[in-house]
Amino acid sequence: MSPVIDRSDLPIRLVVLNHNGGEMTLRCLQHLHDLEWPRDRLQIVCLDNDSSDGSIEQVENEFPDVDVRRLGSNHGFPANNEALNDLDNVRFVGLVNNDAFVEPQWLRKLVEALDSDRGVGAVCPKILLEPEFSTVALTVPLFDAGRAEPRTLGVKLRGVTVEGIDVSSTTNLGDSGWGREVDEDGTYEWTRPEAEMRIPAPSSAATFTAVLTIDAPQACTSSIDSGSGATEYQLKRGVQSIAVEVSTPRHDVIHNVGSVVFDDGYGADRGWLQFDEGQFDTPVDVFAWCGGGVLFRPEYLEDVGLFDPAFFLYYEDTDLSWRGRARGWRYRTVPAARMRHVHSASTGEVSALTSYLTERNRLLMLVRNAPMRFVMRQVLRYPLTTASYARRDVVHPLVQRKRPTTVKVKRRILSYVGLLRLLPAALTERRALRSRQLVPDSEIEGWFVSHG
């Protein structure tokens, strides 16, 4: 670890990366200007990944004090390196997603945390999803999809609109769903037989109308409670829309309060989709930080290095966090520093690009950082897991003379091929990283979280 020097008289730099961010980038920058921090001790840098929507021209016109740097082409999230490699005259440096909006005391709280503990390389705010959410309870019979499907399934939620606006990408089912998926008909999420939809609520209305697009695998009787008691609906097999008046209380939903790595090598947001009830309000050390909002100590980056361009998007922050952990740096949550984030505003949670990069980059991160036995287990397990999806989504439907779904299998194969292309360079980098490691693997693996 590099020695920490006194930089208290130097300004703080905040970096916003823009790619066709439109009004969100402008709103993000305005929130940074409204921070409770002396303006003469704050540098705001806006990096532009070759936008074509006119947003960077708007930034230049409306925020003349922002240091705009046009990068000429789209370098993905590692483009942030452009503003992280010249920190000699900077006290701390932070990253803020262009679709995230900080509260006025956000920076002050983070600075206090870094000042109080010089062994901390980065501090993590509490990141909430941008809207508040109301709930709608759905109960349907269990759908038996056969032996190839081990999950307990209800219906497919294909879409939600609120007051005529499509909010499907921000609606979520929390633990009562199985995660976003995609087939030839579009995106959807399987519910469990008893599900709780969290629907983004308009800020101006006490009640609102939500239209649920439900794809039922079988005709059945359902029960929906949107705030005034349960109402029965007769669902036909296939796609149908149901309008409900929502009057349930509103909740803040957590996006991230630090990040974790599971014992299968998948990274995740700590607290993801939980209602914010103060359960993460005590500052703690965490395994990793989230690049959507973080404040770094310059000595940390000087010691560990910057983002690896090979990742482009996703897992580049967990990779850099892991590298810092291996060098002995710590990361601390600062829940009093709050911000809000529009999740997956730039790429979409189940887009082809997102699916490709998240699977490829998880394995790439492991190859670069994890113990070899762990790497081999995950890299060899990946084709077996892909084969199980092929059995469930392709073989089983064909046997039953139904239409197969090939999207997930195709995307996983492409991700694996992408990893193989990067493997020679990743193994070379692995040797360099392992030679600099100061913390034993057993200590790092002690941070991994069990899936249960």
N, C-alpha and C positions, 0 to 999 in steps of 0.2 A: 504494500500500500504506500502511496505517496504521502509525504508529510502535508498536513493541513496548515495553511498560512492565513494570516489575518487579512481579510479583504473587505472589512466592514465599511470602508469609505468608498467602495466601488459600486457602480450601478448594477442592477439586476436586468438580465436579458430574458424576454419572453418571446418564444418562437411560435408562429402560426403558419402551418403549411396549407396552401390553397391549391385546389384543382377543381375549377368550375364550381366554386362554392356559393356563388350568387349572394343572396341576401344574408345567408347564414354567416359567411365570412365577415361581412360588414357588422353584423350584430355581435359576433365574437369580439371583434376589435373594439367596438364601442364599450363592451363590458370591461375589457382590459383598460381602456381609458378611464373608466369609472372606479377603478381600484382605489382603495384607501392607502395610497402609497405616493410619496413625493414624485412628481412627474419628472423632475430633473435627475432622479436616480433610477429611472426606468427606461430601458431600451425595448422597443417593440419591433420585431423583425417579421415580415411577411414574405415567405418563400413561395414562389409560384411554379407549379409543375405543369407549365405549358397550357394554361387555361385558354379556352376559346369562347367563353360566355360573357366576356367583358368585365368580369368581376375584379380582375387585378387593376384595370383602368379605373374602376370605381374606387378601389382602395386608394390609389394614387391621388384621385381628386378629392376624396372626402377625408383622408387621413394623411395630410402632407408630412406629418412628423414621423410616420412609420417608415422604417427602412425596408423598402421593397426590393427584392432580389429575384429577377426572372431567371429561371434555370434552363430555359430553352427546350427542354423535353421533360417527359414524365418519368421521374426516377423513383416513384413510389414513396413510401414512408421514410426510407433511408435518406431521402433528399434533405431531411432535417440536419444531416451532417454538415451541410453548408454553413449553418449558423452555430455549430458546436465545436468547430476546430480552431477558433481564435478567441480563447477565453482568458488570456493573460490579464485583461483589464475589466473582468466581470466578477462580481461577487458570487452570484449564483445564476444558473440558467435553467429556464423551464420550458416545457412543451405544453401547448394547449391546442386541442383539435379545433379546426375551424368550424365544426358543428357543435361546439361546447361553449357554455356561457358561465363565467365565474361570478361568484358573489363578491361584494366589495371588500370583505376582509380575507378573502382567499389567500392572497399573497402574503399578507402580514402573518397569518397563522403558520404558513409553511416556513417562512423565514425564521420565526421563533423556534420552530422544531429543529431546523438545521443548526441554528446557533447554539442550541442547548446540548447537542451531542455530536462531537466531531468524528465519531466512528460511523455515523450515518452518511451514506453516499447519496441517498435520494429519499424524498418524502412524498407520501401518497395522500391526496385529498379524498374526501367522500364524493364520489360521482353518482348522481341520481339521474334516472331517465328524465328526459326533458318535460313531458307532461305529468300531471297527476292522473291516477287511474281509478276508475270505478269498476266494480265486479259484477259479473253476471254468472249465476250458478246454472249448470246444465247437468241433468241426469238422464242417461239413456241405458238401455240394456247392454250387457256385455256382448260383443261381437266375436264369435268364434271363427278365426281366420285359418284354422287348421294347425297341424303340428309344426309346420315350418315357421310359424309366427308365435314366439314365446310371450309377446307383450299382451297386456290386458287393454283391449281397444274398445272405443265407443264409436265416435263418428269422426269424419274429417272436417275440420274447420278450414274452409277455403278462402274466406274473406270476411271483412267487417268494414262497413261504412258508418260514419257518424255525421249526421246532418248533411248527407250527400258527399262527404269527403272520404276517400279510401284510406283507412287507418290500419290495413291488414299488416303492414310491416312493423307497426309498433304495438299491436295487440299481442298479448302473450298469455300462455296458460300456466306459467310457473311449473310447479311439480305435478300438476294435473294433466300435463301434456307430454308428448314424446319428442318435442323438438321439430323445427321446420324441416320439411322434406320437399322434394320436387318430383313430379312425374310428367307424362306427356301432356297433361291437362293444366299444368301450372304448379304453383306452390300450395302447400297445405300443412296442417299439423293434426295428427291423430290426438283426440282427447282420450282420457280414461273414461270409464263408465260414469264416474262422478268427477266433474271438471269445474274449474273456476276460471272464467275468462277475465283478464284484466284489460279493460278497454280505455284508451286515452280519452279523457273527459275535456270538453271545451271549457275554457276558463270563464266564459260569460254566462253559463246557464246552470241552474241548480239541477235540472233534469234535462235529458237529451234522448233523441231517438237513435238507436243503433240497429242496423240491418245486418243480420248474421247470415252468411252463405254457408250452408251445411251440406255436406256430401255424405249421405247415409248409406252404409253398405247393405242395409236391410230395412224393410218397412218396420216401424216400431212406434211406440208411444214415448214421447220425451217430456221432461219437466224442466221449465225454465223459470228462474226467479231473478228478476232484475231490480228488485227493491220493494215491490208491493205484494209479495207472496208468490207462491209457485203456480204456474199456469201450464196445463197440459197442451201439447201439440202433437198431432199425428204426422209423423215423418214418412214420406214415401221413399222408396229406394232411389238413390241418385241425388242430384243437386237441387236444392230449393233455398229460398230466402225467407227469413222470418224477421219482422220488425218488432222491436221491443222498446218500451220506454224505461230508461235507466234512471234510478233515483237512489242508488246505494251510495254510502259515504266514499269520499275520495282519499287516496293514499299516495304517498311518495313511494316509488319503487327504486331499489338500489341497482345500479349498474356495476360499480366497482369500489371496494375499499381495500386496495391492494390486490395482488394476484397470487394464485396458487398453481402448483403442478400436481396432478394426480399420479397415482402409482402406476398408471399405464402410459405416462408421458404426455397426456393431454394437459394443456394449460387452461385456466378458467379465471373468471372474475370472482373474487371473494365477495359473497353476498348476492350474487347475480339473481335478479328477479324476486328477491325477498322484499316484503313491505318494510319500510324504514321505521322501526319502532325503538330505535336507540340501541339495538343489540350490538352495533359495531362502534359505539361512541367512545370506547376506551382505546387510547392509542396503544398499538402493539407493533412488534416487529413482524414482517411478512417475508415470504420467499422472494417476491417479485413486485415490481411496480408496473403500472399501466401507462403506455405512451400517450393516451388521450388527455392526461393531465398529470404532470409530475414536475418537481423542482429538484435539480441536481446540484451537488457540490462539484465545482470544476475539477478538483483533484481526483474525484472518482472517475470522471471520463478520461482524464489524462492517464490514469493508471490502467483502466480496463479497455479503453478504445471506444469506437463509435459503432453505429449500426452497420451490419454487414449488408451490402447492396444485393446479395443473392436472394434475400428474403422478399424484397419488393414490398409486400404487405403481409401482415400477420406473423406473429411469433418473433419478430425482430426485437421487440421489447423484452420478451421473456428470455430470449437468447442473451441479450446484453445483461439482463438481471442475473442470469445464471453465471455468466463470466465474472461478474462482480462478486457474487457469493463465493465463487472458487478462489477469489483473491482476498476474502475476508471482510468485504464491505457488508453493511447492514442497510435495511430499508424499513422505514417506520410510517405507520398511518397517522394522519392528522385529520380526524373526522370533523373537527370544527371548521376546516377549510372545505367549503362546499362549492360544487359546480354541477351543472346539468348538461346532459349530452343527448343528442338525437342519434340513437343507435342505428348503425349501418346506413347512414344517410348517403354515403358515397358509393358503396358497392352493392348493397342489398345482402341480407343475411344468408340467402341460399342461391345467390347468383353462381353461374358457372365459374367465374373468376374466384369468388370467395371459397367455394368448395375445393377447387384445385389447389389454391395456395395454402389453405389451412391444413389440409392433409399432408401435402408435400412438405410444408415448413415445419410441422411438428416433428416429422422424422428427421429433417435436416438439422433441427435444433438438437435432437438426441444424438445424432451422429457426431456433431461438433463437441458436445459437452458431457454426455452421460457415460457411466462405466460401460465397457464393451459388452459385458454380459447382458446389461439392460438394453443396449442398442440392438444386439443380435435378437433378443427375445421379441422386441417390438417390430423390427424390420422383417423378421421371418413370420411373425403373427399376422402382419398386414395382408398378405395374399390369402391366408386362410380365412380371415374375416371377410375379405372381398368375396371369396367363394361362398360363404354363408349367405351374404346378401344376394348373390346370384341365384342360389337355391330358393331363397324366399321370394325374390321379386321377379325372377325369370322362369326357373324350372317349375316351381309349384303352380303358378298361374297357367303355364302351358299344359301341365298335366290335367288341370281342371278346365281346360279349354277356355281360359280367360285371357285378356290382353296382358302381356307381361310389361313390367316397368324396368327399363334398362338404364335410366339416367344415372342413378347412384353408382351402379357398377362401372359404367363407362368413365365417370368422373374419378373414381378411385383408381382405376387402371392408369389414367392419364397422370394422376398425382404421383404414382409409383414410378412411372417412366421418367417424370420430371426429376424425382429424387436420384434415380440412377445416373442421369446426365450430370448432376451436380456432385456426385459421390467422390470422384478423384480429388477435386479441389477441397471438398469438405474434410476428407481424411487428412490432407496436408495441413489444413488449418487446425484440425483436432490435435495433431502432434504438437503444434506450437502452443495451443491453449493448455494442453495437459502439462507441458514443461513449465508453465508459469503458475500452475495451481498450488495454492498454499493450504487449502482446507481439504481434509480427507473426504472421499466420496461418501463414507458412512454418515458424516455430519450433514452433507447436502441432502442425501436420501432421507434423512430424518425429517426433513421439511415436507416430503411428499404426503399428499392427502389420499386416504383410501376412498374408493368409490363406495365402499360398504357392500 
